[in-house]
Structure formats: structure tokens, C-alpha cells
């Protein structure tokens, strides 16, 4: 087995492990704007920590020792873009009984672990032994988390988007000090400013078409894409708009949305950046 194959396998294992930590954070962050982050499971039991499986130990044990508060008003979201979470509703009986039976209150842990593993493995296959791979593997789970939250409630939380660009620049700055790196840190910095500025202009032109959370996300994506040059920035940005446009068109054709229906744009920006990053890494 070659060193590249070992790196891909190790990256996949890392992604699977990191993906198991995403569901609880995704549940806690998935609230409508202006609401505080969730701190209780749907049955009202307090949550411990931010990372881990979205599963309530008290509900799983079937005990009622802990006081339960009323179900959060923001727990359910509606609309064509809001997928149903396992454990949100009971089946064939009392709603509380269904939640206690499953004890799960967030997105599927195996699914997120698989998705994160595939993302990390693809990044490792494209990057190889170059030192910037460490930055991609650390940032990838955050990207998956942002995509899940935005798709769930059309919100990109500031605690995730604001540190993204500084974290990417710091990690890539470290990679730039190591031999055999294939990127440019200055272009990464300029990509942050250019892409963030471009999205800010779009936000000013059409605030109903692009949220300010997308602008803050663009700062981090510009840093990541800029590492491999302006071609990667352009390609990743174009792919994001293409994916978002195709998704919106599919909803219109399926009569699940109209021209003015708001859709979560963050997942498609992230998917486009992922494509741009892969092609940039292969071409470097």
C-alpha cells in the first residue's frame, strides 16, 4: 500500500471520527434567527456540551429524574428546505413517547460521519502529502456543520463563520512555513478580502437574495480557495452559484418553491468551494 493510500485512509478515519461530533452542535445551532442556541433536548432535558451524538441519555434510559421543560417553540421548521430529524416526532402515538423511544433529536450521526469521511478522503486524495492537508482536514468538519445548520434553518451562526477566515489563514500560514506546500498565503489573504468584498456588494445590491451570513462565510471560503490561486477562487465561486441555481430551479419545477422563495445558499457556497479546492489541489 502506497503512502498516498495510507493518507487517504487516515483522512477518512479522521473524518468519520470528527463527523460523529457534529450532530449535537448541529442541533443546538439549528434555531431561527434572533433565538438563543438550544440547551435542552426536545423532551426538555438539559444537554451536556456541544460535541457528540445527538442522543439524550436521560430519554434513552427512560427515566424522568431530570426536570423537563416545555418543548422549544423553534424546534420544528417548515418549508421545502427543512428536512425532518430523527426523533422529532413520535410515530403512531403520543409525541413525547416517540421522542423517549428513539432518544435521538438531531441529524443522523452515521450519515454525518460518512459525509465527513468522504469529504476528508477526497481532500486527502487531491492534496497528497502536502502540508496544507492538515488545514483542510481541520476545516472540513466545520464546513459540514455549517451546511447542515443552514439547510435546516437558513442560518449561518456567527460563532462558526466569523472565526473561519482567521483560522484558515493561521493554519495556511503554518503550512506555508513547511516544505513542499503548493499554495500562496498572500493570495489566500487577498482572496479573503476580494471574495468577502464581492459578496458584500451583492448583499447591498440585493439583501433579499443573499444573507449577511453568506458574506461572512465568503471571507473564509476566499481564504481557502485563494491558497491555490485566483483560478480556484473563480471556479469555486462559480460552482457555488451554479449549484444553488440548479437547486432553486429544481424546486420551482417540482412546484415546491416560487421565484421569491428563500433557499439556504450556504450549503451550495460550501459545495462550490469544495469543488474548487479539489480541482485546485489536483492542479497544484
C-alpha positions in Angstrom: 0.0 0.0 0.0 1.4 3.4 -1.0 1.8 6.4 1.3 -0.9 8.2 -0.6 -3.4 5.4 0.0 -2.5 5.4 3.7 -3.1 9.1 3.9 -6.5 8.8 2.3 -7.4 6.0 4.7 -6.2 8.0 7.7 -8.1 11.1 6.5 -11.3 9.0 6.1 -11.0 7.7 9.6 -10.4 11.2 10.9 -13.4 12.5 9.0 -15.6 9.6 10.4 -14.5 10.4 13.9 -14.9 14.2 13.5 -18.3 13.6 11.9 -19.6 11.9 15.0 -19.0 15.1 16.9 -21.1 17.3 14.6 -24.8 16.2 15.2 -25.2 17.7 18.7 -23.7 21.0 17.6 -25.9 21.0 14.5 -29.0 20.5 16.7 -28.0 23.3 19.2 -27.2 25.8 16.4 -30.3 25.0 14.4 -32.6 27.7 15.7 -34.2 30.6 13.8 -32.5 34.0 13.8 -32.7 36.0 17.0 -33.3 32.9 19.1 -30.7 31.6 21.6 -29.0 28.3 21.0 -30.7 25.2 22.2 -29.7 23.9 25.5 -32.3 21.2 26.0 -33.3 18.1 24.1 -36.9 18.0 22.6 -38.2 16.4 25.7 -36.8 19.2 27.8 -33.7 17.5 29.4 -30.6 19.7 29.6 -27.8 19.0 27.1 -24.2 18.5 28.1 -21.6 20.1 25.9 -21.6 20.9 22.2 -19.9 17.9 20.6 -21.1 14.4 20.2 -24.0 12.3 19.2 -27.5 13.9 19.1 -28.9 11.5 21.6 -30.3 12.2 25.1 -29.0 9.8 27.7 -32.0 10.5 30.0 -34.5 9.8 27.3 -32.6 6.6 26.4 -32.7 5.4 30.0 -36.4 6.0 30.1 -36.1 7.9 33.4 -37.7 11.2 34.4 -35.4 12.1 37.2 -34.3 15.3 35.5 -36.9 18.1 35.2 -38.2 18.6 31.7 -39.2 22.0 30.3 -41.8 22.5 27.5 -40.7 21.8 24.0 -38.9 24.7 22.3 -41.1 26.7 20.0 -38.3 26.8 17.4 -37.8 23.1 17.4 -39.8 22.5 14.2 -39.2 24.3 11.0 -41.4 24.2 7.9 -40.9 24.7 4.2 -39.5 22.8 1.3 -35.9 23.0 2.5 -36.4 21.8 6.1 -35.5 18.0 6.4 -37.0 16.0 9.2 -34.7 15.0 12.0 -34.9 11.6 13.6 -36.8 11.7 16.8 -38.6 15.0 16.1 -41.9 13.3 16.1 -43.4 10.2 17.7 -45.0 7.7 15.4 -48.4 6.3 16.0 -48.9 7.7 19.5 -48.0 10.4 21.9 -45.3 12.7 20.7 -43.3 12.6 23.9 -43.4 8.8 23.9 -42.0 8.8 20.4 -39.1 11.0 21.4 -38.4 9.0 24.5 -38.4 5.8 22.5 -35.8 7.0 20.0 -33.9 9.3 22.3 -32.4 10.9 19.1 -33.0 14.5 18.5 -30.7 15.6 15.7 -29.3 14.7 12.3 -28.2 11.1 11.8 -24.8 10.5 13.3 -23.8 7.7 10.9 -24.8 9.8 7.9 -22.8 12.9 9.0 -19.8 10.6 9.9 -20.0 9.1 6.4 -20.3 12.5 4.6 -17.4 14.0 6.6 -15.3 10.9 6.0 -15.9 11.1 2.2 -15.1 14.9 2.2 -11.8 14.3 4.1 -10.8 11.3 1.9 -11.4 13.3 -1.3 -9.3 16.2 0.1 -6.5 13.8 1.0 -6.6 12.2 -2.4 -6.3 15.6 -4.1 -3.7 17.1 -1.8 -1.5 14.1 -1.1 1.4 14.6 1.3 1.5 18.4 1.1 1.3 20.1 4.4 -1.9 22.1 3.7 -3.8 18.9 4.0 -3.8 19.4 7.8 -5.7 22.7 7.4 -8.3 21.1 5.1 -8.9 18.2 7.5 -9.4 20.6 10.4 -11.7 22.9 8.5 -13.8 20.2 6.7 -16.0 19.2 9.7 -16.8 22.9 10.3 -17.9 23.2 6.7 -20.2 20.1 7.1 -21.6 21.6 10.3 -22.4 24.9 8.6 -24.1 23.2 5.7 -26.3 21.2 8.0 -27.3 24.2 10.1 -28.0 26.5 7.1 -30.0 23.8 5.3 -32.0 23.2 8.4 -32.9 26.8 9.4 -31.3 29.0 6.8 -28.9 30.5 9.3 -25.1 30.6 9.3 -24.1 31.1 13.0 -21.6 33.8 13.8 -19.6 31.6 16.2 -18.8 29.4 13.2 -18.4 31.9 10.3 -16.5 34.7 12.0 -13.5 32.6 13.2 -13.4 30.6 9.9 -11.3 33.1 7.9 -8.7 33.8 10.7 -8.5 30.1 11.5 -7.9 29.3 7.8 -5.2 32.0 7.5 -3.4 30.8 10.6 -3.5 27.2 9.5 -2.3 28.0 6.0 0.3 30.3 7.4 1.7 27.4 9.2 1.6 25.3 6.1 3.4 28.0 4.2 6.3 27.7 6.5 6.7 23.9 5.7 8.5 22.5 2.7 6.5 21.1 -0.3 3.4 23.2 0.2 1.7 24.1 -3.1 -0.1 27.3 -2.3 0.4 31.0 -1.7 -0.5 32.6 1.7 -0.7 36.2 0.3 -3.2 35.1 -2.3 -5.2 33.4 0.4 -5.3 36.7 2.3 -6.3 38.6 -0.8 -8.9 36.0 -1.6 -10.5 36.6 1.8 -10.7 40.4 1.1 -11.8 40.1 -2.5 -14.4 37.4 -2.1 -15.8 38.9 1.1 -16.0 42.3 -0.5 -17.7 41.0 -3.7 -20.3 39.2 -1.6 -20.8 42.3 0.5 -21.5 44.3 -2.7 -24.0 41.6 -3.8 -25.7 41.9 -0.4 -26.0 45.6 -0.7 -27.5 45.3 -4.2 -29.9 42.5 -3.3 -30.2 42.0 0.5 -33.2 39.7 -0.1 -31.3 37.4 -2.4 -28.2 37.0 -0.2 -27.9 37.0 3.6 -25.2 38.7 5.5 -24.2 35.3 6.9 -23.2 34.4 3.3 -21.0 37.4 3.3 -19.2 36.3 6.5 -18.9 32.8 5.1 -17.3 34.1 1.9 -14.4 35.5 3.9 -13.4 32.0 5.0 -14.1 30.5 1.6 -11.9 33.2 0.0 -9.0 32.3 2.3 -9.3 28.6 1.5 -9.7 29.0 -2.3 -7.1 31.7 -2.6 -4.5 29.3 -1.4 -4.5 27.7 -4.8 -4.8 30.9 -6.8 -7.4 33.1 -8.4 -8.4 30.3 -10.8 -9.6 28.3 -7.8 -11.4 31.3 -6.4 -13.3 31.9 -9.6 -14.1 28.3 -10.1 -15.3 27.7 -6.6 -17.4 30.8 -6.6 -19.0 29.9 -10.0 -19.7 26.4 -8.9 -21.4 27.6 -5.7 -23.8 29.8 -7.7 -24.4 27.1 -10.2 -25.3 24.5 -7.6 -27.6 27.0 -5.8 -29.3 27.9 -9.1 -29.8 24.3 -10.1 -31.3 23.5 -6.7 -33.7 26.5 -6.9 -34.7 25.6 -10.4 -35.4 22.0 -9.3 -37.7 23.3 -6.5 -39.6 25.5 -8.9 -40.0 22.7 -11.4 -41.2 20.4 -8.6 -43.6 23.2 -7.5 -42.1 23.3 -4.1 -41.0 26.9 -4.4 -41.6 30.1 -6.3 -39.3 32.7 -7.7 -39.3 34.6 -4.5 -38.8 31.6 -2.2 -35.8 31.9 0.0 -33.4 29.0 -0.1 -30.3 28.3 2.0 -27.3 29.4 0.0 -24.5 28.4 2.4 -24.5 24.7 1.6 -24.0 25.5 -2.1 -21.3 28.0 -1.5 -19.5 25.3 0.6 -20.1 22.7 -2.1 -18.7 25.0 -4.8 -15.7 25.8 -2.6 -15.1 22.1 -2.1 -15.1 21.5 -5.9 -12.8 24.5 -6.5 -10.5 23.3 -3.7 -10.3 19.8 -5.1 -9.5 21.0 -8.6 -7.0 23.5 -7.3 -5.3 20.8 -5.3 -5.1 18.4 -8.2 -3.8 21.1 -10.5 -1.1 22.4 -8.0 
